Structure formats: C-alpha cells, structure tokens
Amino acid sequence: MRHFLIGPIGIGAIAMAITGCAPSRPSVHAPEGVLPLEKKLAKDPNDPKINLTFGESAEAGGDYLRAEQYYLRAEALGVPEKEVLPRILRVLVASQRYGEALERCHRRLQISPDDRTTRYVEAALYVALDRPKDAERELSSLMRSLPNDPEAYLALGRLYKETNPTRSRSMFEQYLKLAPKGEEAEGIKYDLEESGEHP
C-alpha cells in the first residue's frame, strides 16, 4: 500500500460508529436472466468470496454503503481482517467517514500494534480530522521503530510543510538520503530547489 497523507478536509458529522453496525443481509432472490455471480449469491449467500466480489463491484460503482455492507458480511463469514480491512477503509474514506475509519484502525492496532500500514492510514486520518499532533505522534513512532523507513520521513515532511518549514526540510532531506530514487524523490528535490532550500 502506498503511504500518503490526506489533506485537511472539512468533515461532516459521523452518523454512527462502524463497530456498532451489523452487515445487512444482501438480497438473495435471483430472477431469470440475472448474472451468473448473482445466481451464485442466491444459491449460497454465505459464500464469503462472493460477498467480497459484490463489495468490490458496488465500490467500483460508487455505492460505498452497499460495498461496506458486503465487506462487513464477508468479514463476518470468515474473510481475514487483514484482507477485508483495506477495502472497508477505502469505502469509509471515499464516503468521508473518517471517524469510523479511524475507529477501525484503532481496533486493528489493538490486535496488531506492529501493523505499519494501518498506522500510516491512522496518521492520514488524523490529518483529515485536523488532529496534526496525533498524526505527528503516530508518524514519529513509526520513524523511531524503523529509522530506515523513508516513508515516515516523507509523511512527516508533508505534515510540517505549512507549520514548520525548517523541520519539513530536514525530514525531506532524510527521505532523499534513504530513497534517492524513490517514487517521490524527484518531486521533493524539485520543491526544495524551487524554495531555495536544497542542500
């Protein structure tokens, strides 16, 4: 998973916490002429892979609530959390339900505190929720636990860019030392040169 920070975004009220939602049972009626996958769902509504596939289809069509329901049902039917969590987080973020996505991250990290990908997502959600200190805490923890991970420095550089340019530059320079040919390296070099801050 590529790590990034969600920019500060206005957030509407969160309707309900994801942990309290039970997945809706998808419709299992399959009239004549429906697609083979729908027939499979009608034949076995408890097939976790079919529910996962229907979730992906709903997500691709922009029906994030229905996608979430299928993903939650697939999870309840035994799809490992590690496999279903990124999908659930995607639809929650696409729906701007950042608080609920953050709660899912917290649940995952209670079970697997060393899950770095989830911790990066958690930091990005803190940024989206305008909680930069919490984001800084999580990213600093990632940096300390694996000092050679360039992504932590990149994320911190972006976090500090508006509020602390000197610290931001230091983080970007460390990123460039660790990943001189990294995906973001050329863009970071260009930004530093444009601002007259390249070492």
N, C-alpha and C positions, 0 to 999 in steps of 0.2 A: 504494500500500500504506500502510495506517495504521501509524504507528510506536508501539510500546509496549514496555514492559519486562516480561519475565516475572519474576514474584516469586520469591523464594528458594524453591526446591522441592527436596525430597530426591530424589537421583538414584541409581538402581541402577547396577550395573556395565554398562559398554558391552560388548556381545558382540563386535562386530567393527567395523572402520573401513569406512565406506561406500566408500572409494576402492578397497578390495580386492575388492568384490563385483561379480560379473558378473550381469547380469539373467537370471533364469530364463526359459526359453522358455515362453510360455503354451501351454496345451493348444490344439491346432488341430482336434481332432475335433468335428464338428458333426452330431450325430444329427438325425433328422427331428423337427420340432416346435420347434427352438430359435429364439431370437430372430433377427431379420434381422442385427443387429450381430454376433452370434456367427457367423452364416454368412459374413459379410464377413471376419471374422478367420480363419475356417477356409480361406476362399478365398485370402486374402492376409495371412499372419501377419506380413509385413514392412511393412505399412502403418503408418507412424508415427502418423497421426491416429487410427486405430482403437485402437492400443495406448494412446494418450493418453486416449481416451474410456473405455476399460476401466479405466484407472488411476483416473479420476475417479469411476467407478461403484463401484469397490472402496473408494475413500476415503470416499465418501458412506455406504457400508455399514459403515464401521468396520474394514475389513480392510486395515490400514495396510501390512502386509508385502507383500501381493499388489499393492496400489496402488503401492508403491515399485518392485516388480519391473516392472510395466507402464511406469512413468515412466522407469525406467532403460533399458528396452528402447526406448522411444520416443526417448530421447536418443541411444542408440547407433544408431538408424535415421535420425538426422538432425534431430530437433526441436532448434532452437537452445537452448543452455543458458539463455539469458535467459528463455525461455518455460517450460522444464521445472523450473528451479531452485526457484521459489517453491512448486511442487507437492511436490517432493521434501522441501523444508524443512518444509512443513506436516505431512507424514506422519511425518517423523522427530521433530518436536516433539510431535505427538499421541501418539507412542509413547514419549515422554520419552527419546529417544536424542539428548540434547543434544550430546554429544561428537562424534557423527557429523555432526550438523547443523553444528556449528562447523567441522569439517574441510571440509565442502562450501563454507562461507562463505570459509574461507581460500583454497581453490582458486580460487574466483571472483574474490576480491580480488587474487590474484597476477596474474590476466589483466586485470582491470578495477579498478584501485585507486580510481577515482573513482565507483564504484557505491555511492551513498549509502544506498540501500535495504538492500543486503546488509550494509553496515557497521552500520546500525541493528539489523538482525537479529543480527549478530555480538555487538553490545553486550548485547542482551537475553539471548543465550545465555550470555555471561559472567556475567550476574546469576544466571541459573538454575543455573550451575555454582559459585556462591558465589565468584566472582572479581571483586569490585567494583572493584579497582584497574585491571584490564584493561578493564572496561566504562567506567570514568572516562576512561581514556586514549583509547579509541575515540570516545566522545562529545565529549570536549574537542577532538579532532582535527576532528570534524565541525563543531563550533562555530567553530573558528578558520578553517576553509576556506570557510565560508559564514556569516558573522556574522549575517545577516538571516534565517536559518532558525529559526523559533520552536520547531520540534520538538526541536532539540538542547538548548535551554534547558529545555523541558518534561521531557525524559528525564533530564537532569542534576538537575533539581529533585526528581524522584521518587527518583533514586539517593541523593541526600544527605538525604532526608527524615528518616530514622531516626538517622543518624550526625552530621549537621551541619545543624541547623535554620536557622541563620543563612545559610549558603550556599544551602540549599534555597530559602529565601525570596527571596534575590537572583535565583536562576535563574527562579523562578516569576514574579517581578515583570518580568523581562526578557521572558519569554514573553508576558505580558499586554500589554507595550508593543508587541511585534511582531505579536501576534494578538489584539487586544482583543475580536474577535468570533469567535475560533477555537472549534473544537469542544469544547475542554476549558476554555475561558475561565471560564464561569460556575462550574464546579466548583472551579477553582483560586481564584477570588475568594471563594467561599463558605468554602473551607478556611482561607484567610488571615484572613478576618473572624472565623471561629469560634475561631481560635487567638489572636486579638488582634494579628495580625501584618500586617494590611493597611495599606499606607502611607497 
